[in-house]
């Protein structure tokens, strides 16, 4: 009975930024739960390698490269998925960028535009393409990977955090607009996860020790810590959850452990 709640057989899931890190872990866990998964990021070789590895485990995976900054790429991602598998039941907007590290006083307009375009507008494009089809079939799940940065200020990641806070509001609005037709929308807000994206934060022994000391679970996260949450949100187990921010940070936002 419990496993049936998390059974995603017959579902099709599209995951952006899924050639590595959190996105790859989400794709792998969705596939292991039975979903057919679409692997997508900028580099064709990288997405095909991940799709091949998932197929080698006995699951179904399709590689469709896409650059989130190009609307035509995202349209192709949706169209190619529908052409291959005829439906999208779960959309995971994971891809994001952060080209600037420093105080907002030094942030250029073009850089801020890029952050908001890649981290917010691209997600809106995809959601607007996918939600109508979900609604026609009676429902679906949209998952946006945000960050605990969207819940607090930071002296160096202010622009990135603004985009992640916007993603939280994006899903709240999607939940209101599409909930009546069975489409659910939620965000996952990870803390520090051991990925290439956050390498500078966890490779420093001093910084890592500081983070672990301040984290109630006394460790940084692994990509699979987020993958399981995505399976939950995509499944019938989360049928009454929408418009929410699921924080996965080892307890950091609950309070310091020291």
Phi and psi in degrees as a GROMACS rama.xvg file:
@    title "Ramachandran Plot"
@    xaxis  label "Phi"
@    yaxis  label "Psi"
@TYPE xy
-64.649  -45.5121  UNK-2
-63.6329  -31.8191  UNK-3
-62.7453  -32.4674  UNK-4
-63.3233  -28.8835  UNK-5
-106.623  10.2625  UNK-6
-77.0841  118.576  UNK-7
-109.962  18.3282  UNK-8
-61.5242  135.235  UNK-9
90.8921  -9.16307  UNK-10
-89.1655  150.463  UNK-11
-116.817  127.525  UNK-12
-122.481  132.175  UNK-13
-108.21  127.703  UNK-14
-126.852  115.907  UNK-15
-82.677  154.796  UNK-16
60.3194  40.486  UNK-17
-107.902  20.4549  UNK-18
-86.1088  -8.06457  UNK-19
-165.371  171.959  UNK-20
58.9684  -139.41  UNK-21
-60.6608  -43.8001  UNK-22
-60.5795  -42.8613  UNK-23
-64.5147  -43.1331  UNK-24
-61.3108  -40.8795  UNK-25
-62.5386  -46.3734  UNK-26
-60.6875  -44.2421  UNK-27
-62.9932  -43.3712  UNK-28
-70.2865  -37.1344  UNK-29
-63.386  -41.4336  UNK-30
-63.7435  -42.0663  UNK-31
-66.6366  -23.4412  UNK-32
-83.8264  -1.85308  UNK-33
112.227  -6.94408  UNK-34
-75.0141  148.598  UNK-35
-83.207  128.996  UNK-36
-117.004  144.083  UNK-37
-108.254  118.476  UNK-38
-92.1  130.298  UNK-39
-145.476  133.677  UNK-40
-164.342  -171.016  UNK-41
-70.9174  -37.773  UNK-42
-95.499  118.672  UNK-43
-55.9178  -42.1312  UNK-44
-63.5981  -38.2485  UNK-45
-68.7622  -43.1594  UNK-46
-70.2835  -35.7005  UNK-47
-67.5916  -36.0068  UNK-48
-63.2213  -42.1955  UNK-49
-68.5647  -43.8771  UNK-50
-60.5696  -40.7853  UNK-51
-64.3156  -39.9235  UNK-52
-64.6507  -38.4548  UNK-53
-68.9388  -40.6276  UNK-54
-63.1872  -34.5909  UNK-55
-65.5191  -23.4913  UNK-56
-81.2018  -5.14311  UNK-57
98.2835  13.3046  UNK-58
-109.012  170.825  UNK-59
-99.3639  129.635  UNK-60
-147.482  143.016  UNK-61
-126.092  137.643  UNK-62
-102.673  120.449  UNK-63
-133.686  101.413  UNK-64
-65.0842  146.733  UNK-65
-160.904  139.747  UNK-66
-98.6426  119.037  UNK-67
-65.0065  -16.827  UNK-68
-81.1107  -6.99161  UNK-69
-113.576  113.272  UNK-70
-59.7271  -36.7614  UNK-71
-64.6297  -32.398  UNK-72
-65.9163  -41.2291  UNK-73
-68.8911  -36.9747  UNK-74
-61.7768  -42.1777  UNK-75
-63.6788  -39.4679  UNK-76
-57.6611  -46.5743  UNK-77
-67.9585  -48.1968  UNK-78
-62.3947  -42.0183  UNK-79
-67.9048  -36.1206  UNK-80
-64.4849  -45.8672  UNK-81
-64.9528  -37.2255  UNK-82
-65.0953  -36.0331  UNK-83
-81.3576  -43.1691  UNK-84
-125.871  -5.11019  UNK-85
77.7625  -1.64126  UNK-86
-164.956  161.288  UNK-87
-134.68  115.741  UNK-88
-98.3258  -25.3863  UNK-89
-140.027  127.081  UNK-90
-115.128  123.854  UNK-91
-114.011  110.131  UNK-92
-91.0809  94.342  UNK-93
-108.692  -31.2616  UNK-94
-61.9923  139.893  UNK-95
-159.573  168.132  UNK-96
-140.175  155.916  UNK-97
-145.766  85.1229  UNK-98
-82.26  3.5106  UNK-99
-135.695  133.083  UNK-100
-130.305  108.453  UNK-101
158.787  178.237  UNK-102
-67.6389  151.222  UNK-103
-66.6614  -18.5638  UNK-104
-62.7255  -23.0563  UNK-105
-102.926  11.4655  UNK-106
-83.518  123.73  UNK-107
-80.2203  154.299  UNK-108
-60.9253  -42.3844  UNK-109
-64.7779  -37.8901  UNK-110
-67.4165  -43.4538  UNK-111
-63.5393  -40.7311  UNK-112
-58.7625  -41.9168  UNK-113
-64.2892  -44.1492  UNK-114
-59.942  -47.7693  UNK-115
-70.2931  -34.8653  UNK-116
-66.1637  -47.5901  UNK-117
-74.2631  -37.2122  UNK-118
-93.3226  -18.5122  UNK-119
-125.076  -57.5825  UNK-120
-62.0837  -40.3795  UNK-121
-60.4771  -38.8179  UNK-122
-64.9966  -41.0915  UNK-123
-63.0276  -42.9515  UNK-124
-55.397  -50.7373  UNK-125
-63.7286  -44.4114  UNK-126
-61.6092  -40.9783  UNK-127
-67.0324  -28.7951  UNK-128
-76.5448  -37.9935  UNK-129
-91.73  -36.3867  UNK-130
-57.8092  -41.6864  UNK-131
-58.7179  -41.4414  UNK-132
-65.6903  -40.2344  UNK-133
-58.7656  -45.9077  UNK-134
-61.9515  -39.7373  UNK-135
-62.6322  -31.8342  UNK-136
-89.8611  0.400221  UNK-137
98.1759  4.09342  UNK-138
151.413  173.449  UNK-139
174.847  177.032  UNK-140
-128.948  125.13  UNK-141
-107.368  128.761  UNK-142
-125.992  123.674  UNK-143
-111.271  126.217  UNK-144
-84.7514  111.284  UNK-145
-102.429  -134.366  UNK-146
-169.588  152.741  UNK-147
-65.4399  -13.6662  UNK-148
-60.5786  -25.3125  UNK-149
-73.606  -4.69643  UNK-150
-106.817  -4.35141  UNK-151
-157.183  164.581  UNK-152
-83.0306  164.824  UNK-153
-156.053  135.834  UNK-154
-71.6287  -13.8824  UNK-155
-121.371  -17.9199  UNK-156
-120.028  29.422  UNK-157
-58.9806  -46.0088  UNK-158
-65.8402  -44.7959  UNK-159
-59.447  -43.4072  UNK-160
-66.0337  -33.9351  UNK-161
-60.7623  -43.1354  UNK-162
-64.9342  -36.7174  UNK-163
-73.7838  -32.2399  UNK-164
-66.7991  -37.4939  UNK-165
-63.4255  -36.5295  UNK-166
-62.2958  -37.0306  UNK-167
-63.2425  -41.0188  UNK-168
-71.7796  -32.5411  UNK-169
-56.8069  -47.1229  UNK-170
-70.9431  -30.7497  UNK-171
-62.7688  -42.3088  UNK-172
-68.618  -41.195  UNK-173
-60.7042  -39.4555  UNK-174
-61.0265  -41.2838  UNK-175
-70.6231  -42.8321  UNK-176
-73.0259  -32.8268  UNK-177
-114.285  -7.5229  UNK-178
-58.7779  -36.1311  UNK-179
-64.219  -14.064  UNK-180
-113.125  17.593  UNK-181
87.5298  5.34404  UNK-182
-93.0819  122.967  UNK-183
-101.842  146.941  UNK-184
-138.678  127.579  UNK-185
-143.99  160.419  UNK-186
-114.488  151.235  UNK-187
-109.05  129.655  UNK-188
-115.051  91.7438  UNK-189
-74.6358  154.586  UNK-190
-86.8805  -148.077  UNK-191
-71.4611  120.135  UNK-192
-118.435  144.055  UNK-193
-76.4673  83.8621  UNK-194
-130.712  165.86  UNK-195
-62.1249  -33.5743  UNK-196
-59.4824  -34.1937  UNK-197
-110.06  19.5813  UNK-198
-54.3665  -40.9887  UNK-199
-62.2966  -24.3131  UNK-200
-85.355  -30.164  UNK-201
-107.008  -12.9308  UNK-202
-77.8385  -22.5712  UNK-203
-76.1853  115.423  UNK-204
-56.3824  -39.8091  UNK-205
-67.1258  -44.5814  UNK-206
-68.5304  -40.8679  UNK-207
-62.3664  -43.2813  UNK-208
-62.1179  -38.4847  UNK-209
-64.2396  -44.2736  UNK-210
-64.7555  -45.8279  UNK-211
-63.2779  -36.9272  UNK-212
-66.4166  -31.7731  UNK-213
-89.6732  -2.37262  UNK-214
-101.042  123.235  UNK-215
-52.0265  -37.0805  UNK-216
-81.6743  -1.82644  UNK-217
60.9704  32.1677  UNK-218
-158.554  162.364  UNK-219
-87.1872  165.127  UNK-220
-83.0239  159.427  UNK-221
-109.004  151.798  UNK-222
-51.5759  -38.1289  UNK-223
-65.4221  -20.9398  UNK-224
-62.277  -27.4692  UNK-225
-91.9601  -32.3673  UNK-226
-57.9288  -41.0139  UNK-227
-65.6737  -34.2879  UNK-228
-66.0701  -38.6046  UNK-229
-63.7102  -40.2519  UNK-230
-59.8286  -45.4197  UNK-231
-57.4514  -49.6535  UNK-232
-68.0461  -27.6528  UNK-233
-80.3936  -15.9727  UNK-234
-99.1775  174.233  UNK-235
-66.9024  -17.7354  UNK-236
-62.1112  -25.0744  UNK-237
-108.164  27.4472  UNK-238
-61.4043  -21.3597  UNK-239
-112.226  22.12  UNK-240
-116.67  119.977  UNK-241
-154.476  151.995  UNK-242
73.7942  18.9516  UNK-243
-109.302  159.63  UNK-244
-110.302  113.431  UNK-245
-94.5926  108.648  UNK-246
-86.4523  128.407  UNK-247
-129.084  85.9605  UNK-248
-134.655  15.7658  UNK-249
69.3723  9.60253  UNK-250
100.054  4.80198  UNK-251
-56.0988  -46.8514  UNK-252
-75.3172  -10.6015  UNK-253
-75.9886  -28.3315  UNK-254
146.965  153.908  UNK-255
-67.8874  145.954  UNK-256
-86.249  -2.26094  UNK-257
